[in-house]
C-alpha cells in the first residue's frame, strides 16, 4: 500500500481486486524467516514464468524464499 501512496501501481498479492502479474512487473516478497507461508515457494516461480522481476527480502540465505527458482 505504501508503494501506491508514492505513485506506483501496486497491489497486495492474493487480494480479490489485485491485478494479474505480467511481463516486467515486480514482485516484492518480505519474510524474516523466509518460510512463513506456502506462497513463498510458488509465487516467485509463477511470477518468473510471466516475465516478472522478483525482489526477495529475508534474514535467512538458505530459506525457501531466498532459494526459490522457476520450476
CHARMM internal coordinates of N, CA and C (Angstrom, degrees):
IC EDIT
DIST 1 N 1 CA 1.4364
DIST 1 CA 1 C 1.5269
ANGL 1 N 1 CA 1 C 110.72
DIST 1 C 2 N 1.3008
ANGL 1 CA 1 C 2 N 117.18
DIHE 1 N 1 CA 1 C 2 N -36.52
DIST 2 N 2 CA 1.4718
ANGL 1 C 2 N 2 CA 119.07
DIHE 1 CA 1 C 2 N 2 CA -179.17
DIST 2 CA 2 C 1.5244
ANGL 2 N 2 CA 2 C 111.47
DIHE 1 C 2 N 2 CA 2 C -65.03
DIST 2 C 3 N 1.3216
ANGL 2 CA 2 C 3 N 117.96
DIHE 2 N 2 CA 2 C 3 N -34.87
DIST 3 N 3 CA 1.4630
ANGL 2 C 3 N 3 CA 120.01
DIHE 2 CA 2 C 3 N 3 CA 176.74
DIST 3 CA 3 C 1.5229
ANGL 3 N 3 CA 3 C 110.41
DIHE 2 C 3 N 3 CA 3 C -61.74
DIST 3 C 4 N 1.3199
ANGL 3 CA 3 C 4 N 117.25
DIHE 3 N 3 CA 3 C 4 N -38.73
DIST 4 N 4 CA 1.4585
ANGL 3 C 4 N 4 CA 121.81
DIHE 3 CA 3 C 4 N 4 CA 177.29
DIST 4 CA 4 C 1.5327
ANGL 4 N 4 CA 4 C 109.78
DIHE 3 C 4 N 4 CA 4 C -62.84
DIST 4 C 5 N 1.3060
ANGL 4 CA 4 C 5 N 117.64
DIHE 4 N 4 CA 4 C 5 N -39.12
DIST 5 N 5 CA 1.4642
ANGL 4 C 5 N 5 CA 121.63
DIHE 4 CA 4 C 5 N 5 CA -178.67
DIST 5 CA 5 C 1.5250
ANGL 5 N 5 CA 5 C 112.85
DIHE 4 C 5 N 5 CA 5 C -63.23
DIST 5 C 6 N 1.3166
ANGL 5 CA 5 C 6 N 117.33
DIHE 5 N 5 CA 5 C 6 N -26.09
DIST 6 N 6 CA 1.4725
ANGL 5 C 6 N 6 CA 119.75
DIHE 5 CA 5 C 6 N 6 CA 179.28
DIST 6 CA 6 C 1.5267
ANGL 6 N 6 CA 6 C 112.18
DIHE 5 C 6 N 6 CA 6 C -101.88
DIST 6 C 7 N 1.3417
ANGL 6 CA 6 C 7 N 116.74
DIHE 6 N 6 CA 6 C 7 N 14.83
DIST 7 N 7 CA 1.4543
ANGL 6 C 7 N 7 CA 119.75
DIHE 6 CA 6 C 7 N 7 CA 170.38
DIST 7 CA 7 C 1.5166
ANGL 7 N 7 CA 7 C 117.50
DIHE 6 C 7 N 7 CA 7 C 106.01
DIST 7 C 8 N 1.3224
ANGL 7 CA 7 C 8 N 118.59
DIHE 7 N 7 CA 7 C 8 N -0.20
DIST 8 N 8 CA 1.4611
ANGL 7 C 8 N 8 CA 120.50
DIHE 7 CA 7 C 8 N 8 CA 178.32
DIST 8 CA 8 C 1.5281
ANGL 8 N 8 CA 8 C 109.74
DIHE 7 C 8 N 8 CA 8 C -83.35
DIST 8 C 9 N 1.3284
ANGL 8 CA 8 C 9 N 116.92
DIHE 8 N 8 CA 8 C 9 N 150.56
DIST 9 N 9 CA 1.4537
ANGL 8 C 9 N 9 CA 122.25
DIHE 8 CA 8 C 9 N 9 CA 171.66
DIST 9 CA 9 C 1.5229
ANGL 9 N 9 CA 9 C 105.44
DIHE 8 C 9 N 9 CA 9 C -84.39
DIST 9 C 10 N 1.3383
ANGL 9 CA 9 C 10 N 116.87
DIHE 9 N 9 CA 9 C 10 N 91.79
DIST 10 N 10 CA 1.4579
ANGL 9 C 10 N 10 CA 121.97
DIHE 9 CA 9 C 10 N 10 CA -172.10
DIST 10 CA 10 C 1.5227
ANGL 10 N 10 CA 10 C 110.89
DIHE 9 C 10 N 10 CA 10 C -122.64
DIST 10 C 11 N 1.3363
ANGL 10 CA 10 C 11 N 115.77
DIHE 10 N 10 CA 10 C 11 N 147.26
DIST 11 N 11 CA 1.4633
ANGL 10 C 11 N 11 CA 122.32
DIHE 10 CA 10 C 11 N 11 CA 179.58
DIST 11 CA 11 C 1.5166
ANGL 11 N 11 CA 11 C 109.19
DIHE 10 C 11 N 11 CA 11 C -140.19
DIST 11 C 12 N 1.3219
ANGL 11 CA 11 C 12 N 116.41
DIHE 11 N 11 CA 11 C 12 N 151.89
DIST 12 N 12 CA 1.4625
ANGL 11 C 12 N 12 CA 121.01
DIHE 11 CA 11 C 12 N 12 CA 175.23
DIST 12 CA 12 C 1.5187
ANGL 12 N 12 CA 12 C 109.12
DIHE 11 C 12 N 12 CA 12 C -85.91
DIST 12 C 13 N 1.3173
ANGL 12 CA 12 C 13 N 117.45
DIHE 12 N 12 CA 12 C 13 N 131.86
DIST 13 N 13 CA 1.4593
ANGL 12 C 13 N 13 CA 121.75
DIHE 12 CA 12 C 13 N 13 CA -179.89
DIST 13 CA 13 C 1.5135
ANGL 13 N 13 CA 13 C 111.73
DIHE 12 C 13 N 13 CA 13 C -61.98
DIST 13 C 14 N 1.3199
ANGL 13 CA 13 C 14 N 115.96
DIHE 13 N 13 CA 13 C 14 N 137.51
DIST 14 N 14 CA 1.4466
ANGL 13 C 14 N 14 CA 120.87
DIHE 13 CA 13 C 14 N 14 CA 178.47
DIST 14 CA 14 C 1.5111
ANGL 14 N 14 CA 14 C 114.80
DIHE 13 C 14 N 14 CA 14 C 88.32
DIST 14 C 15 N 1.3278
ANGL 14 CA 14 C 15 N 118.03
DIHE 14 N 14 CA 14 C 15 N -7.27
DIST 15 N 15 CA 1.4528
ANGL 14 C 15 N 15 CA 121.21
DIHE 14 CA 14 C 15 N 15 CA 178.59
DIST 15 CA 15 C 1.5225
ANGL 15 N 15 CA 15 C 110.17
DIHE 14 C 15 N 15 CA 15 C -75.86
DIST 15 C 16 N 1.3140
ANGL 15 CA 15 C 16 N 117.22
DIHE 15 N 15 CA 15 C 16 N 141.59
DIST 16 N 16 CA 1.4664
ANGL 15 C 16 N 16 CA 121.70
DIHE 15 CA 15 C 16 N 16 CA -178.36
DIST 16 CA 16 C 1.5239
ANGL 16 N 16 CA 16 C 112.46
DIHE 15 C 16 N 16 CA 16 C -61.97
DIST 16 C 17 N 1.3257
ANGL 16 CA 16 C 17 N 117.76
DIHE 16 N 16 CA 16 C 17 N -28.26
DIST 17 N 17 CA 1.4636
ANGL 16 C 17 N 17 CA 121.05
DIHE 16 CA 16 C 17 N 17 CA -178.18
DIST 17 CA 17 C 1.5228
ANGL 17 N 17 CA 17 C 112.94
DIHE 16 C 17 N 17 CA 17 C -94.77
DIST 17 C 18 N 1.3216
ANGL 17 CA 17 C 18 N 117.45
DIHE 17 N 17 CA 17 C 18 N 1.03
DIST 18 N 18 CA 1.4623
ANGL 17 C 18 N 18 CA 121.35
DIHE 17 CA 17 C 18 N 18 CA -178.43
DIST 18 CA 18 C 1.5180
ANGL 18 N 18 CA 18 C 112.52
DIHE 17 C 18 N 18 CA 18 C -71.15
DIST 18 C 19 N 1.3188
ANGL 18 CA 18 C 19 N 115.39
DIHE 18 N 18 CA 18 C 19 N 146.42
DIST 19 N 19 CA 1.4685
ANGL 18 C 19 N 19 CA 121.02
DIHE 18 CA 18 C 19 N 19 CA 177.77
DIST 19 CA 19 C 1.5250
ANGL 19 N 19 CA 19 C 110.57
DIHE 18 C 19 N 19 CA 19 C -77.59
DIST 19 C 20 N 1.3247
ANGL 19 CA 19 C 20 N 116.35
DIHE 19 N 19 CA 19 C 20 N 158.58
DIST 20 N 20 CA 1.4624
ANGL 19 C 20 N 20 CA 121.15
DIHE 19 CA 19 C 20 N 20 CA 174.88
DIST 20 CA 20 C 1.5195
ANGL 20 N 20 CA 20 C 109.69
DIHE 19 C 20 N 20 CA 20 C -70.89
DIST 20 C 21 N 1.3091
ANGL 20 CA 20 C 21 N 116.63
DIHE 20 N 20 CA 20 C 21 N 147.23
DIST 21 N 21 CA 1.4608
ANGL 20 C 21 N 21 CA 120.00
DIHE 20 CA 20 C 21 N 21 CA 177.40
DIST 21 CA 21 C 1.5207
ANGL 21 N 21 CA 21 C 108.88
DIHE 20 C 21 N 21 CA 21 C -79.56
DIST 21 C 22 N 1.3109
ANGL 21 CA 21 C 22 N 116.67
DIHE 21 N 21 CA 21 C 22 N 146.25
DIST 22 N 22 CA 1.4570
ANGL 21 C 22 N 22 CA 120.09
DIHE 21 CA 21 C 22 N 22 CA -177.29
DIST 22 CA 22 C 1.5174
ANGL 22 N 22 CA 22 C 112.61
DIHE 21 C 22 N 22 CA 22 C -145.43
DIST 22 C 23 N 1.3158
ANGL 22 CA 22 C 23 N 115.34
DIHE 22 N 22 CA 22 C 23 N -173.05
DIST 23 N 23 CA 1.4630
ANGL 22 C 23 N 23 CA 123.37
DIHE 22 CA 22 C 23 N 23 CA -178.20
DIST 23 CA 23 C 1.5259
ANGL 23 N 23 CA 23 C 110.81
DIHE 22 C 23 N 23 CA 23 C -57.42
DIST 23 C 24 N 1.3226
ANGL 23 CA 23 C 24 N 116.47
DIHE 23 N 23 CA 23 C 24 N 131.33
DIST 24 N 24 CA 1.4650
ANGL 23 C 24 N 24 CA 125.45
DIHE 23 CA 23 C 24 N 24 CA -179.99
DIST 24 CA 24 C 1.5259
ANGL 24 N 24 CA 24 C 114.47
DIHE 23 C 24 N 24 CA 24 C 67.89
DIST 24 C 25 N 1.3359
ANGL 24 CA 24 C 25 N 118.72
DIHE 24 N 24 CA 24 C 25 N 8.89
DIST 25 N 25 CA 1.4622
ANGL 24 C 25 N 25 CA 120.83
DIHE 24 CA 24 C 25 N 25 CA 171.19
DIST 25 CA 25 C 1.5163
ANGL 25 N 25 CA 25 C 108.25
DIHE 24 C 25 N 25 CA 25 C -76.29
DIST 25 C 26 N 1.3015
ANGL 25 CA 25 C 26 N 117.10
DIHE 25 N 25 CA 25 C 26 N 170.50
DIST 26 N 26 CA 1.4525
ANGL 25 C 26 N 26 CA 121.90
DIHE 25 CA 25 C 26 N 26 CA 177.57
DIST 26 CA 26 C 1.5126
ANGL 26 N 26 CA 26 C 111.43
DIHE 25 C 26 N 26 CA 26 C -122.50
DIST 26 C 27 N 1.3103
ANGL 26 CA 26 C 27 N 116.21
DIHE 26 N 26 CA 26 C 27 N 141.81
DIST 27 N 27 CA 1.4629
ANGL 26 C 27 N 27 CA 122.80
DIHE 26 CA 26 C 27 N 27 CA 175.17
DIST 27 CA 27 C 1.5219
ANGL 27 N 27 CA 27 C 106.78
DIHE 26 C 27 N 27 CA 27 C -118.48
DIST 27 C 28 N 1.3396
ANGL 27 CA 27 C 28 N 116.63
DIHE 27 N 27 CA 27 C 28 N 119.46
DIST 28 N 28 CA 1.4594
ANGL 27 C 28 N 28 CA 121.71
DIHE 27 CA 27 C 28 N 28 CA 177.77
DIST 28 CA 28 C 1.5254
ANGL 28 N 28 CA 28 C 107.00
DIHE 27 C 28 N 28 CA 28 C -107.78
DIST 28 C 29 N 1.3223
ANGL 28 CA 28 C 29 N 115.71
DIHE 28 N 28 CA 28 C 29 N 122.02
DIST 29 N 29 CA 1.4646
ANGL 28 C 29 N 29 CA 121.10
DIHE 28 CA 28 C 29 N 29 CA 178.98
DIST 29 CA 29 C 1.5234
ANGL 29 N 29 CA 29 C 108.47
DIHE 28 C 29 N 29 CA 29 C -123.39
DIST 29 C 30 N 1.3372
ANGL 29 CA 29 C 30 N 115.89
DIHE 29 N 29 CA 29 C 30 N 127.09
DIST 30 N 30 CA 1.4610
ANGL 29 C 30 N 30 CA 121.51
DIHE 29 CA 29 C 30 N 30 CA -177.45
DIST 30 CA 30 C 1.5201
ANGL 30 N 30 CA 30 C 109.30
DIHE 29 C 30 N 30 CA 30 C -125.51
DIST 30 C 31 N 1.3258
ANGL 30 CA 30 C 31 N 116.18
DIHE 30 N 30 CA 30 C 31 N 125.68
DIST 31 N 31 CA 1.4576
ANGL 30 C 31 N 31 CA 122.03
DIHE 30 CA 30 C 31 N 31 CA 177.47
DIST 31 CA 31 C 1.5186
ANGL 31 N 31 CA 31 C 108.46
DIHE 30 C 31 N 31 CA 31 C -155.36
DIST 31 C 32 N 1.2973
ANGL 31 CA 31 C 32 N 116.76
DIHE 31 N 31 CA 31 C 32 N 122.85
DIST 32 N 32 CA 1.4594
ANGL 31 C 32 N 32 CA 119.93
DIHE 31 CA 31 C 32 N 32 CA 179.84
DIST 32 CA 32 C 1.5263
ANGL 32 N 32 CA 32 C 111.36
DIHE 31 C 32 N 32 CA 32 C -58.04
DIST 32 C 33 N 1.3310
ANGL 32 CA 32 C 33 N 116.77
DIHE 32 N 32 CA 32 C 33 N -48.84
DIST 33 N 33 CA 1.4612
ANGL 32 C 33 N 33 CA 120.20
DIHE 32 CA 32 C 33 N 33 CA -177.79
DIST 33 CA 33 C 1.5275
ANGL 33 N 33 CA 33 C 112.50
DIHE 32 C 33 N 33 CA 33 C -81.45
DIST 33 C 34 N 1.3367
ANGL 33 CA 33 C 34 N 116.73
DIHE 33 N 33 CA 33 C 34 N -25.80
DIST 34 N 34 CA 1.4549
ANGL 33 C 34 N 34 CA 120.51
DIHE 33 CA 33 C 34 N 34 CA -175.36
DIST 34 CA 34 C 1.5145
ANGL 34 N 34 CA 34 C 112.86
DIHE 33 C 34 N 34 CA 34 C 76.12
DIST 34 C 35 N 1.3243
ANGL 34 CA 34 C 35 N 116.86
DIHE 34 N 34 CA 34 C 35 N 10.24
DIST 35 N 35 CA 1.4664
ANGL 34 C 35 N 35 CA 122.69
DIHE 34 CA 34 C 35 N 35 CA -176.92
DIST 35 CA 35 C 1.5215
ANGL 35 N 35 CA 35 C 112.57
DIHE 34 C 35 N 35 CA 35 C -131.41
DIST 35 C 36 N 1.3019
ANGL 35 CA 35 C 36 N 118.62
DIHE 35 N 35 CA 35 C 36 N 5.92
DIST 36 N 36 CA 1.4569
ANGL 35 C 36 N 36 CA 123.25
DIHE 35 CA 35 C 36 N 36 CA -167.40
DIST 36 CA 36 C 1.5237
ANGL 36 N 36 CA 36 C 115.55
DIHE 35 C 36 N 36 CA 36 C -60.64
DIST 36 C 37 N 1.2974
ANGL 36 CA 36 C 37 N 118.75
DIHE 36 N 36 CA 36 C 37 N -40.77
DIST 37 N 37 CA 1.4594
ANGL 36 C 37 N 37 CA 120.63
DIHE 36 CA 36 C 37 N 37 CA -171.93
DIST 37 CA 37 C 1.5153
ANGL 37 N 37 CA 37 C 110.89
DIHE 36 C 37 N 37 CA 37 C -138.10
DIST 37 C 38 N 1.3243
ANGL 37 CA 37 C 38 N 116.71
DIHE 37 N 37 CA 37 C 38 N 149.54
DIST 38 N 38 CA 1.4617
ANGL 37 C 38 N 38 CA 121.98
DIHE 37 CA 37 C 38 N 38 CA 179.89
DIST 38 CA 38 C 1.5247
ANGL 38 N 38 CA 38 C 112.56
DIHE 37 C 38 N 38 CA 38 C -56.23
DIST 38 C 39 N 1.3396
ANGL 38 CA 38 C 39 N 117.64
DIHE 38 N 38 CA 38 C 39 N -32.97
DIST 39 N 39 CA 1.4644
ANGL 38 C 39 N 39 CA 120.97
DIHE 38 CA 38 C 39 N 39 CA -177.91
DIST 39 CA 39 C 1.5273
ANGL 39 N 39 CA 39 C 111.69
DIHE 38 C 39 N 39 CA 39 C -62.10
DIST 39 C 40 N 1.3221
ANGL 39 CA 39 C 40 N 117.77
DIHE 39 N 39 CA 39 C 40 N -19.72
DIST 40 N 40 CA 1.4586
ANGL 39 C 40 N 40 CA 120.81
DIHE 39 CA 39 C 40 N 40 CA 179.87
DIST 40 CA 40 C 1.5198
ANGL 40 N 40 CA 40 C 112.04
DIHE 39 C 40 N 40 CA 40 C -61.63
DIST 40 C 41 N 1.3189
ANGL 40 CA 40 C 41 N 116.60
DIHE 40 N 40 CA 40 C 41 N -27.95
DIST 41 N 41 CA 1.4546
ANGL 40 C 41 N 41 CA 118.68
DIHE 40 CA 40 C 41 N 41 CA -178.54
DIST 41 CA 41 C 1.5237
ANGL 41 N 41 CA 41 C 112.94
DIHE 40 C 41 N 41 CA 41 C -92.46
DIST 41 C 42 N 1.3324
ANGL 41 CA 41 C 42 N 117.65
DIHE 41 N 41 CA 41 C 42 N -15.13
DIST 42 N 42 CA 1.4701
ANGL 41 C 42 N 42 CA 119.27
DIHE 41 CA 41 C 42 N 42 CA -177.41
DIST 42 CA 42 C 1.5218
ANGL 42 N 42 CA 42 C 114.19
DIHE 41 C 42 N 42 CA 42 C -109.31
DIST 42 C 43 N 1.2988
ANGL 42 CA 42 C 43 N 118.43
DIHE 42 N 42 CA 42 C 43 N -38.30
DIST 43 N 43 CA 1.4662
ANGL 42 C 43 N 43 CA 120.37
DIHE 42 CA 42 C 43 N 43 CA -174.97
DIST 43 CA 43 C 1.5254
ANGL 43 N 43 CA 43 C 114.39
DIHE 42 C 43 N 43 CA 43 C -61.41
DIST 43 C 44 N 1.3307
ANGL 43 CA 43 C 44 N 120.21
DIHE 43 N 43 CA 43 C 44 N -43.69
DIST 44 N 44 CA 1.4736
ANGL 43 C 44 N 44 CA 118.18
DIHE 43 CA 43 C 44 N 44 CA 179.78
DIST 44 CA 44 C 1.5322
ANGL 44 N 44 CA 44 C 112.96
DIHE 43 C 44 N 44 CA 44 C -60.34
DIST 44 C 45 N 1.3166
ANGL 44 CA 44 C 45 N 117.66
DIHE 44 N 44 CA 44 C 45 N -42.47
DIST 45 N 45 CA 1.4622
ANGL 44 C 45 N 45 CA 120.73
DIHE 44 CA 44 C 45 N 45 CA 179.15
DIST 45 CA 45 C 1.5174
ANGL 45 N 45 CA 45 C 112.10
DIHE 44 C 45 N 45 CA 45 C -64.26
DIST 45 C 46 N 1.3262
ANGL 45 CA 45 C 46 N 116.95
DIHE 45 N 45 CA 45 C 46 N -43.25
DIST 46 N 46 CA 1.4607
ANGL 45 C 46 N 46 CA 120.74
DIHE 45 CA 45 C 46 N 46 CA 178.18
DIST 46 CA 46 C 1.5291
ANGL 46 N 46 CA 46 C 110.96
DIHE 45 C 46 N 46 CA 46 C -64.40
DIST 46 C 47 N 1.3123
ANGL 46 CA 46 C 47 N 116.64
DIHE 46 N 46 CA 46 C 47 N -41.99
DIST 47 N 47 CA 1.4708
ANGL 46 C 47 N 47 CA 120.43
DIHE 46 CA 46 C 47 N 47 CA 179.37
DIST 47 CA 47 C 1.5268
ANGL 47 N 47 CA 47 C 110.52
DIHE 46 C 47 N 47 CA 47 C -61.45
DIST 47 C 48 N 1.3279
ANGL 47 CA 47 C 48 N 117.25
DIHE 47 N 47 CA 47 C 48 N -41.70
DIST 48 N 48 CA 1.4663
ANGL 47 C 48 N 48 CA 120.66
DIHE 47 CA 47 C 48 N 48 CA 178.06
DIST 48 CA 48 C 1.5176
ANGL 48 N 48 CA 48 C 111.50
DIHE 47 C 48 N 48 CA 48 C -63.08
DIST 48 C 49 N 1.3415
ANGL 48 CA 48 C 49 N 117.08
DIHE 48 N 48 CA 48 C 49 N -39.00
DIST 49 N 49 CA 1.4648
ANGL 48 C 49 N 49 CA 120.50
DIHE 48 CA 48 C 49 N 49 CA 178.70
DIST 49 CA 49 C 1.5217
ANGL 49 N 49 CA 49 C 111.37
DIHE 48 C 49 N 49 CA 49 C -59.73
DIST 49 C 50 N 1.3185
ANGL 49 CA 49 C 50 N 117.04
DIHE 49 N 49 CA 49 C 50 N -30.75
DIST 50 N 50 CA 1.4611
ANGL 49 C 50 N 50 CA 121.94
DIHE 49 CA 49 C 50 N 50 CA 179.40
DIST 50 CA 50 C 1.5265
ANGL 50 N 50 CA 50 C 112.26
DIHE 49 C 50 N 50 CA 50 C -90.43
DIST 50 C 51 N 1.3243
ANGL 50 CA 50 C 51 N 117.26
DIHE 50 N 50 CA 50 C 51 N 2.93
DIST 51 N 51 CA 1.4603
ANGL 50 C 51 N 51 CA 121.31
DIHE 50 CA 50 C 51 N 51 CA 176.81
DIST 51 CA 51 C 1.5180
ANGL 51 N 51 CA 51 C 114.82
DIHE 50 C 51 N 51 CA 51 C 84.84
DIST 51 C 52 N 1.3170
ANGL 51 CA 51 C 52 N 116.81
DIHE 51 N 51 CA 51 C 52 N 19.12
DIST 52 N 52 CA 1.4621
ANGL 51 C 52 N 52 CA 120.67
DIHE 51 CA 51 C 52 N 52 CA 179.91
DIST 52 CA 52 C 1.5277
ANGL 52 N 52 CA 52 C 110.89
DIHE 51 C 52 N 52 CA 52 C -87.52
DIST 52 C 53 N 1.3070
ANGL 52 CA 52 C 53 N 115.88
DIHE 52 N 52 CA 52 C 53 N 162.49
DIST 53 N 53 CA 1.4597
ANGL 52 C 53 N 53 CA 123.47
DIHE 52 CA 52 C 53 N 53 CA 177.02
DIST 53 CA 53 C 1.5270
ANGL 53 N 53 CA 53 C 107.71
DIHE 52 C 53 N 53 CA 53 C -99.29
DIST 53 C 54 N 1.3302
ANGL 53 CA 53 C 54 N 117.40
DIHE 53 N 53 CA 53 C 54 N 146.30
DIST 54 N 54 CA 1.4586
ANGL 53 C 54 N 54 CA 121.36
DIHE 53 CA 53 C 54 N 54 CA -177.25
DIST 54 CA 54 C 1.5165
ANGL 54 N 54 CA 54 C 109.74
DIHE 53 C 54 N 54 CA 54 C -121.69
DIST 54 C 55 N 1.3416
ANGL 54 CA 54 C 55 N 115.82
DIHE 54 N 54 CA 54 C 55 N 133.03
DIST 55 N 55 CA 1.4480
ANGL 54 C 55 N 55 CA 122.35
DIHE 54 CA 54 C 55 N 55 CA 171.47
DIST 55 CA 55 C 1.5201
ANGL 55 N 55 CA 55 C 106.58
DIHE 54 C 55 N 55 CA 55 C -118.97
DIST 55 C 56 N 1.3162
ANGL 55 CA 55 C 56 N 117.16
DIHE 55 N 55 CA 55 C 56 N 114.57
DIST 56 N 56 CA 1.4633
ANGL 55 C 56 N 56 CA 122.33
DIHE 55 CA 55 C 56 N 56 CA -179.94
DIST 56 CA 56 C 1.5171
ANGL 56 N 56 CA 56 C 108.84
DIHE 55 C 56 N 56 CA 56 C -110.30
DIST 56 C 57 N 1.3205
ANGL 56 CA 56 C 57 N 116.27
DIHE 56 N 56 CA 56 C 57 N 128.95
DIST 57 N 57 CA 1.4602
ANGL 56 C 57 N 57 CA 122.33
DIHE 56 CA 56 C 57 N 57 CA 179.03
DIST 57 CA 57 C 1.5168
ANGL 57 N 57 CA 57 C 108.05
DIHE 56 C 57 N 57 CA 57 C -119.84
DIST 57 C 58 N 1.3333
ANGL 57 CA 57 C 58 N 116.42
DIHE 57 N 57 CA 57 C 58 N 119.62
DIST 58 N 58 CA 1.4564
ANGL 57 C 58 N 58 CA 121.81
DIHE 57 CA 57 C 58 N 58 CA 179.59
DIST 58 CA 58 C 1.5265
ANGL 58 N 58 CA 58 C 109.10
DIHE 57 C 58 N 58 CA 58 C -153.74
DIST 58 C 59 N 1.3172
ANGL 58 CA 58 C 59 N 116.29
DIHE 58 N 58 CA 58 C 59 N 161.68
DIST 59 N 59 CA 1.4649
ANGL 58 C 59 N 59 CA 120.58
DIHE 58 CA 58 C 59 N 59 CA 178.53
DIST 59 CA 59 C 1.5262
ANGL 59 N 59 CA 59 C 112.17
DIHE 58 C 59 N 59 CA 59 C -93.54
DIST 59 C 60 N 1.3440
ANGL 59 CA 59 C 60 N 117.01
DIHE 59 N 59 CA 59 C 60 N -5.48
DIST 60 N 60 CA 1.4637
ANGL 59 C 60 N 60 CA 120.78
DIHE 59 CA 59 C 60 N 60 CA -176.53
DIST 60 CA 60 C 1.5192
ANGL 60 N 60 CA 60 C 110.72
DIHE 59 C 60 N 60 CA 60 C -117.39
DIST 60 C 61 N 1.3064
ANGL 60 CA 60 C 61 N 117.06
DIHE 60 N 60 CA 60 C 61 N 110.40
DIST 61 N 61 CA 1.4641
ANGL 60 C 61 N 61 CA 122.30
DIHE 60 CA 60 C 61 N 61 CA -176.80
DIST 61 CA 61 C 1.5247
ANGL 61 N 61 CA 61 C 112.95
DIHE 60 C 61 N 61 CA 61 C -64.63
DIST 61 C 62 N 1.3164
ANGL 61 CA 61 C 62 N 118.55
DIHE 61 N 61 CA 61 C 62 N -25.33
DIST 62 N 62 CA 1.4715
ANGL 61 C 62 N 62 CA 121.36
DIHE 61 CA 61 C 62 N 62 CA -178.37
DIST 62 CA 62 C 1.5324
ANGL 62 N 62 CA 62 C 113.00
DIHE 61 C 62 N 62 CA 62 C -101.52
DIST 62 C 63 N 1.3288
ANGL 62 CA 62 C 63 N 117.45
DIHE 62 N 62 CA 62 C 63 N 15.55
DIST 63 N 63 CA 1.4657
ANGL 62 C 63 N 63 CA 120.58
DIHE 62 CA 62 C 63 N 63 CA -178.10
DIST 63 CA 63 C 1.5230
ANGL 63 N 63 CA 63 C 111.08
DIHE 62 C 63 N 63 CA 63 C -76.42
DIST 63 C 64 N 1.3384
ANGL 63 CA 63 C 64 N 115.88
DIHE 63 N 63 CA 63 C 64 N 167.69
DIST 64 N 64 CA 1.4583
ANGL 63 C 64 N 64 CA 121.73
DIHE 63 CA 63 C 64 N 64 CA 176.99
DIST 64 CA 64 C 1.5254
ANGL 64 N 64 CA 64 C 110.91
DIHE 63 C 64 N 64 CA 64 C -57.51
DIST 64 C 65 N 1.3240
ANGL 64 CA 64 C 65 N 116.93
DIHE 64 N 64 CA 64 C 65 N -43.46
DIST 65 N 65 CA 1.4629
ANGL 64 C 65 N 65 CA 120.76
DIHE 64 CA 64 C 65 N 65 CA -179.35
DIST 65 CA 65 C 1.5248
ANGL 65 N 65 CA 65 C 111.52
DIHE 64 C 65 N 65 CA 65 C -64.37
DIST 65 C 66 N 1.3086
ANGL 65 CA 65 C 66 N 117.60
DIHE 65 N 65 CA 65 C 66 N -45.54
DIST 66 N 66 CA 1.4640
ANGL 65 C 66 N 66 CA 121.21
DIHE 65 CA 65 C 66 N 66 CA -176.55
DIST 66 CA 66 C 1.5322
ANGL 66 N 66 CA 66 C 112.57
DIHE 65 C 66 N 66 CA 66 C -68.04
DIST 66 C 67 N 1.3140
ANGL 66 CA 66 C 67 N 117.04
DIHE 66 N 66 CA 66 C 67 N -29.19
DIST 67 N 67 CA 1.4581
ANGL 66 C 67 N 67 CA 120.11
DIHE 66 CA 66 C 67 N 67 CA -175.55
DIST 67 CA 67 C 1.5230
ANGL 67 N 67 CA 67 C 113.81
DIHE 66 C 67 N 67 CA 67 C -105.77
DIST 67 C 68 N 1.3406
ANGL 67 CA 67 C 68 N 117.89
DIHE 67 N 67 CA 67 C 68 N 6.02
DIST 68 N 68 CA 1.4741
ANGL 67 C 68 N 68 CA 119.98
DIHE 67 CA 67 C 68 N 68 CA -177.14
DIST 68 CA 68 C 1.5185
ANGL 68 N 68 CA 68 C 110.22
DIHE 67 C 68 N 68 CA 68 C -66.85
DIST 68 C 69 N 1.3231
ANGL 68 CA 68 C 69 N 114.21
DIHE 68 N 68 CA 68 C 69 N 138.89
DIST 69 N 69 CA 1.4727
ANGL 68 C 69 N 69 CA 122.49
DIHE 68 CA 68 C 69 N 69 CA -179.66
DIST 69 CA 69 C 1.5083
ANGL 69 N 69 CA 69 C 108.71
DIHE 68 C 69 N 69 CA 69 C -132.33
DIST 69 C 70 N 1.3073
ANGL 69 CA 69 C 70 N 116.75
DIHE 69 N 69 CA 69 C 70 N 166.72
DIST 70 N 70 CA 1.4593
ANGL 69 C 70 N 70 CA 120.87
DIHE 69 CA 69 C 70 N 70 CA 175.81
DIST 70 CA 70 C 1.5158
ANGL 70 N 70 CA 70 C 109.62
DIHE 69 C 70 N 70 CA 70 C -64.09
DIST 70 C 71 N 1.3409
ANGL 70 CA 70 C 71 N 115.89
DIHE 70 N 70 CA 70 C 71 N 143.34
DIST 71 N 71 CA 1.4685
ANGL 70 C 71 N 71 CA 117.82
DIHE 70 CA 70 C 71 N 71 CA 178.02
DIST 71 CA 71 C 1.5125
ANGL 71 N 71 CA 71 C 111.74
DIHE 70 C 71 N 71 CA 71 C -65.17
END
COOR INIT
IC SEED 1 N 1 CA 1 C
IC BUILD
